[in-house]
Amino acid sequence: MLDPHELSAGVTIRTKNQRVFVKEQNGYEGGLTNPMSWERTVEKFHWLAEAFADKKLRGGIIDAVERLDTSELSDLTDLLAQVRPTPVFPTGHPGIQ
């Protein structure tokens, strides 16, 4: 049984040449024992989405999420539909190392 105070995260990456990389971590940032601040969440969103959405679109998505209680869900989904499926924008963050 999973202890609700010990959340884990896992990532599996398979390359075109069939190599497999697996990374697992218990108590990741954002877990119940190590909650992530809203500011840190926004910072991570910006660098994770940097290659797929320009700064204006990323800001619009953040604003729409902040207003979810008072606005239509379609406001957010319309913005998410504009996110590129492949990276096209230059990035300034090195990404996950």
N, C-alpha and C positions, 0 to 999 in steps of 0.2 A: 504494500500500500504506500502511496506517495504521501510524504509528509508535506502538508500545504505550505510550510515555512521554507521548504527546500525545493524550489522550482529549478528545472534544468532547461538548457537550450542545446540544440544540436544542429549542425549544418553538415550536409554531405554534398560534395562536389564531384561530378564525374566529367572528366575531360574527353575530348573527341578521340584520343588515343587510348581510352578505357582506363586511365588512371583514376583512382578514387581517393579523395581526401576527406577525412572525417574529423570534425572538431566538436567536442561535447564539453559543457561546463555546467557545474551545479552552482546554484546561487548567483546566477547572472545578474547584471545590473538591470533592475526593473522587476526583480523577483520580490517576494513578500518580505524577505529579510534585508533587502537592499533596494528600496524603491527608487525609481528614477524621477528626478524633478521634471516639471514641464519644460523648463528651459533646456535641460540636457536632451530631452526627447526631441524638441524642435531642432537643436543643433545636429543631432544624429540624422534626423529626417533630411535636413538640408544637404549633408554630405552624401548620404545614401542615394538621394534622388537627383543629385547635381547633374549627372550625365544624361538624365532622362527628361528633365523639365527645367526651363529657365527660371531665374530668380523670381520673376513676377508670378509665374504659375505656382511655384512652390509656396510663395507667400499667400497666394489666393487659397490654396489648399489648406494651409494652416489656419487662415481666417475662417474658412468654412467649417473646419473641425471645431474651432472655438465657439461657433454659433450654432452648432447642431441642435441645441435645445430650443432655439428660437427661429430657426429657418428650415426650409425644405431640404430633405435629403438629396433631392435632384440638384441643388446648388453644388453639393460636393461631388456627386457622380458626374456632372457635366465637366467639372474641372479635371477629375481623374481620367476621363475619356481623352483628355488632351495630352496626357503623359505619353511620351514616345516609348514604344516597346523595345527599342534598341538604343544604346547610348549614342547621342549625337552632339551633346554639348561638352565643352572643355571642362575639366575638373581641376580643382585646386587642392582637394584633400586626397591623401594617398590611399584611402580606403582601408579595408580590413587587411591587416598584415599577418 
